[in-house]
Amino acid sequence: MDGSVLTNYSLFAENICGKNFQRTSERDYRSRVRQYHSIRFLFSFYLDIMERISFIEVCLLAHKRLDEAVFAAYGWKSDLSDEEILEKLLALNLERSKSKQG
């Protein structure tokens, strides 16, 4: 992900949590620092998840295109059910087995 997003969000978190505020008490300061770090951690976790989702989407798209290429190579429709695919594969295996025997 873009590093500037995290930087911009860090500035947002600083403004929300008041990292650059005048301390009123040590307890208030510690509370706001914990809040700031929690928001930063959760946002970095969110970015990590978004990167993984993007990777998964790319893999799913590649898998779909591979399926379409295989269907096209066999001359099959691309909207076959799993059962129809298994029937066609069984028929191909039986045909190949007979050609090896005879």
N, C-alpha and C positions, 0 to 999 in steps of 0.2 A: 504494500500500500504506500501511498504518497506520504513521505515524512512530514510534509507541510500540514497535512490533516491533523496529525498528532500534535504538532506545534500549535496550530490554531486552537485545537481543543484544550491544550494545556493552558493557553491564555484565557479561554472561556472558563475553565475550571478555577483558575486563579481569581477571576472576577466573581464567580459564583460563591466560592468559598472564602473569598476575601484574604488571599494569601498576602496581599500587599496592604493590609489594613493596619491601623494603629492598634497595638495590643491594649486590651482593656484589662485582661487578666491572663495569667499563665494557663489556667484551665481552659479558658475560651480559645486561646491560641492553639493549644494542643488539640482541642476538639476540631478546630478548623483545619489544621494540618492533616489530621486523620481523614477528615472528610475529603480534602483535596486529593490525598493519595488514593483513597478508595475510588473516587471518580476516575482518576488517571488509570488505575488498574483495570477497572471495569471497561473503560473505553479501549484499552489496548487488547483486552480479551475479546471485545466485540470486533475489532479490526482483524484479529487472528481468525475468528469464526468466519468473517466475511471472505477472507482469503481462501479458507478451506472450502466454503460453499462455491466460490468461483472455480476452484480446481475441480470439485465434484461435477459442476455443470459442464465443464470442458470435457471431462471423462465421459459423462452421459451422452454428450453430443457426438463424441468420437465413436462411442459404442453404437449409437443409432445409425451413424453413417456407415459403419462396418456392416451392420445388419442389412442395410439397404443394398450395399455392394454385393453381399453374399446372395441375397434374394435375386438381384439382377443377374448374377453369374449363373444361377440355376434356372433362371427364367420363371421364377415364382412371383406371385403377387406379394407386395410388402405388408399386406394386412392379414396374413394367415394367423390362425390361432395356434397355440402351442401343440394342440392335438393334431392339427393338419400338418404342421412341420414335422412332428414325429412320424406320422404316417408316410410322408414323402421320403424322409430319411431312411425309414425301414425298407421301403420299396427300392430305393437306390442301393442299399446294402445287399438286399436279396439279389438284385440284378447283377451287381458286381461279383457276388459270390458264385452265381451260376456261370458267369463268363470266365472265372478262374478255373472252375471245374471242367468246363467243356470246351 
